Structures are given as structure tokens and as C-alpha cells.
Amino acid sequence: MNAETGVFYGLATLTVGAALGVVFSSNIVRAAFCLAASFLGMAALFFLLGAQFLGLVQLMVYAGAVSVLVIFAVMLVIKDDARRSSPFHPVSKWWGAVISVLLAGALGRAIWHSSYSGGKLAREPDRVGQLAKMLLGDYVVAFEVAAVLLLVAVVGAIILAKGEET
């Protein structure tokens, strides 16, 4: 086993372990941080496999924006002690287990019947520069409007979560 394979297995273990931490954690705050770790592990796997654009998107959008939004939402919504908050219900655990087994079976079947031989894939030309020119050139107004909308949504969520101060 070479170093790249060892790093891949280490990152895959980290990512799957963090994802399992999301599923099995009884503390919602710990689950949110495990979600962020899982997103970071996926970004590292994309970088390792040569998909730099997907790695950057995973890092900026999911590990950055979504994780921070989830953590802030959890912190703002929970009014009691965070250690006592648990989204689990006995019936939900069983449904989650059944759905997980079905999805794992479907994924295993898809992998088993795939035609991928394990060789190197042909590299596409780098299109990140072209996308950057489009986003910051022709579509800069739409890009900035989306950023302002997300900022307004976060501020609105904070105001709604705070409620009335009496």
C-alpha cells in the first residue's frame, strides 16, 4: 500500500466516523460539529482524488456556510441545556436503521454492478478559471444578490430565534 492509498483510507475513515457521529450522537450540538467534520473530510477526499473544484465547493459551501448556519441555528434555538437536547425517539431510531440498511444495500448493489475497472480516469481541462470569470464577470450582480439574500436570511433567523425581550 502506497502513501496515497493510506491517506485515502484515513480520510475515508474520518469522514465515515464523523457521519456516524452525526447519526448516533444523542447531543445535537455534538452532531452539528460531527457534520462539519464530515464535510471537511469529504472536501479532503475530493482534493486527494484530483477534483479541486469539487473540493473547493465542498469546503466553502458545505463545510463553511452550511455547517456554520447549522451550528448557529442549533445554538440559537436551544433554550435549555444543550446536553439534555436529543432529537431521538425510539421509533425514529428503528426507521432510521431500516432506511440506512436499504440505502446501504442499494449502494452496494450499484457498486457491484458498475463497469468501472479501477483505472485512471481521463482528466478534463481545468474549468475553474472559466467559471470564476463567469461568476465575477457576466453574473456578478446575481452572485452578489444571492450573497445579500443569504445574509438577510441569517439575520432574520437570529431575530426570530431571539424572540421578544420582556
Secondary structure, DSSP 8 states (H G I E B T S, - for coil): --HHHHHHHHHHHHHHHHHHHHHH-SSHHHHHHHHHHHHHHHHHHHHHTT-HHHHHHIIIIIIIIIHHHHHHHHHHH--S-GGG-----HHHHHHHHHHHHHHHHHHHHHHHT----S---------HHHHHHIIIIITHHHHHHHHHHHHHHHHHHHHHHH----
